[in-house]
Amino acid sequence: TPRRLAVEVRGLATGQASAVKEAMGPPKSAAYDSTGQPTKAALGFAASQGVSVSDLEVRRMPKGEYLFAVKQETGEPTESVLRAQLPHLIQSLSFPKAMKWNETGFRFARPIRWALALFGEKVIPFEVGGIESGRLTYGHRFLGGPATAGSSGIVVKQASSYRSLLEKQGVVADPGRRRSLIEEQLQGLARKAKAELRMDHELLEQATYAVEYPSAILGEFDARYLKLPPEIIETAMREHQGFFTLRNQQGGLRPQFLAVTNIRPRDPSLIRKGNERVLAARL
């Protein structure tokens, strides 16, 4: 959403599997001298693999006998892997434009305000951009209630409750669900207006990621602007305002538009009138 980036991974293993790693080194003839003592080649290979020379194995290969280093690596618990990798994952995200906002010098698209990191019920502790991770998140700025407006935040006790908990605080976290809600609202308003919605999928994608709680409204503009070429009207609505257009049964433009807002106002007419004024100024 405009305010959060979230990743949910299901069915994650509780730890890495143990593994046996093998590496082939120099031939035996170059690894030991005539007295059977290891040469610099054997010593260097053992050091590079983190094993002692005595642990090296000699194996017969199609081209002769070679040294092998065999290491048994015990898998790390998932919490340890995530603790080490999550900061790097966040730092690896790149943006056309990035900014620095505190003394850490960390660069990101926008200032990071909080970091929620859970593995099941456990917090994955790490620090990024001067922010320490925890189990707090925040809801919609205006629909989330007192907990969102204040500094206490929303306590997420387990990862599986993240989406349902946020929805109670005015945030539809799943973009697929937001997209479906927007489509349903747009189609419903178009039917109510007895008009045909010109579904613009690129604009729908833009609207999906521009809101946290979609609420579509139907607005109007002065019919005299229909004297303008339809391409001009559609450009003003689509490119500048992000509005969807409506058509009549003959395929002509209706003096109406559909807008997707990020709030559920008590009086939708206030937002509708504001959008109508801006569009009138454009036209």
N, C-alpha and C positions, 0 to 999 in steps of 0.2 A: 504494500500500500504506500501512499505518499509518506507515511510516518514510520514504517517498519519494514525490515527484511527478515523473513523467517524461513527456516528449513526444517522440515519434519521427516525423520527417517524411521521407518517401521521395521521391526524384525531384526534389529541390529544385534549381533552376537555380543555376549558378555565379555569376551576377550579374544585376543588373537590366538590362532592355533599355533602350537609349537611346530618348528620346521627344522629340517636338516639341510644345511647349505654346503655344497661341495664346490671347490675351485681347483682347477688343474694348474700346476706350476711347471717348473723347468724339468727337462729330462733327468733321469737318475744319474746319467753319465756326467752331467754338468753340476749336479747337486752335491756329489760326494767325491772326495779325492781318492787316490789309490789306497790310502790307509783306512777309508771308510768314514773319514771325518767330514762334517758338512762344510760346504764352501759358502762364499758370500752369496751365491745364487739361492741356496737353500735357506740361509739365515734371513736374507731379504724377503723371500717369499713368505716365510713363517711370520715375520714381523708384520708384513702388509696384511696378513689374514688374521692377526691377533691370536695366533696359537704358538705353542713351543715347537721347536724342531723335532723333538721326540714324538710329538703327536702326528707328524706328517705320515701319510701312507704312500706306499709305492704300489702302483697298479700297472699292469701290462695293457698297453693300448696297441692299436694296429701298427703304429710307427715306432713302437718300443716302450720302455718303461718310463713312467712319469710320476712326479710327486703330486699328491692330492692333499688338500686341507679340508677336513670334514668338521663342521661346527654344528652343534646342537643349540638352536636358539629357542628360548622359552618365550612364548607369547605374552605380551603385556595385557593387563586388564583394560577394558574399553575406556574407563574413566581416565587412565593415564595417557592413552593415545589421544583422546579428545582434548585433554588439558594442554597437550603439547601442540596439537595440530590446529585447533580452532583459531587461535590468534593469527597464525600464518594464513589460514583460509580467508579470514576477513581482510588481512593486509593485501592479499593477492587480487582482490576485486579492483578492477580499474574502471575509470570514468573519463569521459571526454574533458571534464573539468573537475578539479578537486580543490579542497580548501584546507587550511590549517586554522585551528581555533583556540588552541591552548599551548602551554609551554612544552608539551611532549613533541610537537612538530609532526604529529600523525596527520596524514592526508587522507581525506575521504570526500564523498560527494556532499555530505552535510555533516554537521556536528553529531557525534554519537552521544546520546543522552542516557541510554541504559543498555545492558546486555543480559538477556535471559538465556541461561544454558543449563538444560536438565537432561540427565540420562535416567529415564524412569522417574524416580522420586529424588534422585541425587543431584545436587548442584555440581556442575563442572567448573571449578574455580580457575579463572585466568584474568589477565588484564590486557586491555587494548585501548589505545587512545586516552589513557588516563582514567578509564572506567573499569571497575571490577565487576565481574559477572556475578549473578545471583539468581534468585527465583522471583524477582519483581518484574512486572510489565505494566503498561499504562494503556487505558482505553481511549475512546474517541474524545477529542478535546472538549466537545460540547454535549455529547450524549452519554458520556461515561460515568456521570455521577460524581459525588464528592471525593471518592477515592482517587479518581483520575485527576481532578483539579488540584488536589493537594499533593504533598510530597510522599505520602504513605505508599502509593501505588497499589497494584493488585498482586496478591501472593498466589503464585501458581505452585500448588503442592506436587503435581505430577504432570509429566509431559502430555499425557493423553487428554487432559482436561483443558489444554491451552485454547483450542478453537472455541469450545463451548463457553468457556469463561470470558473470552474476549467478546463474543457475540452479545452476552448480557451487558457488556460495557460499550455497546454501540459500534463494534468493529466486526465486519464480516471478513475474516482472515483469508479464507479460501478464494483465490481469484476466479476459479471456475464457478463457484457459487455466486460471486458478485456479478459475473458476466450474465449468468442465467437470470438473476433478479432484474438486472437492467433491461434485458430483452423482454422479459415478461411485463415490466412496467411500461416500456415504450409501446409494445403491441397493444396493451390494455388501453392506454391513452389514445392511441390511434383509432382503435375501434370506437371508443367513446366519442371521438370527434368525427366519426364516420369518414375517415380519410385513410389513405394508404401510406404506410411508413416506408420510406426509402432506406432500407437497412444498409448502413455504411459500416462494414466490418472493421476497417482501419480505425474509424472513429469510435466504434464500440470497444476496441482494444484500448484506445486512449482513455476512454471514460472508465473502463474497468480498473485501471491502475491510477486514476486520478482521485478516487474516492475510497473511503473506508466503510461508509454506510450509504448505499445508493438510494436516491429518492428522485424520481423523474417528475418533471412538471411540464404542463402544456402552456405555451405562450402564444401571443398573436402580434402581428405587425400591421401597419396601415396598408390596406389593399392597393392604394395608389402606387406603392413601390413595385407592384407586379408589372408595371409598365417597363421596368428595367429588364435587361436580358436576364434570363433565369440563372445563367452562369455567374453573374455578378452577385445575385442574391445568395446563391448557394455557397459561393466563396466566402462572402461576409459571414454567413452562419457557420460554415464548417471550419474554415481556417482560423478565423479570428475568435469565434465564440465557442466552438465545439458543439454546435446545435445540430440536431437531426431535422431533416426536412420532411414535409408531408405533401402528398399529391392528391388530386381529385381523381374521379373515375376515368377521366379523359387523359390523365397523365400530366396535367398542368399543375404548377405549384399552388399550394394553398397558402394564404397569408397567416400561417401558423408555424410553430417550431416546437421541438421537444428538447429540453435541457436536462442533464443529469447533475444533481447537486449532491453535496457531501453532508447533508444535515436533514433532519426530520423536523421542520419548523411547525409551531403551533398554527401560524397563519401563513400558508404557502403563497398567498397573494403578494406578500411583501417581496419575496424573492422573485416571483413571476414579473412583477412590475419593474423591478430593478433590471432584470434581463431584457425586458421589452425596451426600456429606455436606452440601454447600451446598444442594442441592435438598431434601434431607430437612428441613433447617432451615426452608426456605421453606414446605414443605407442613405 
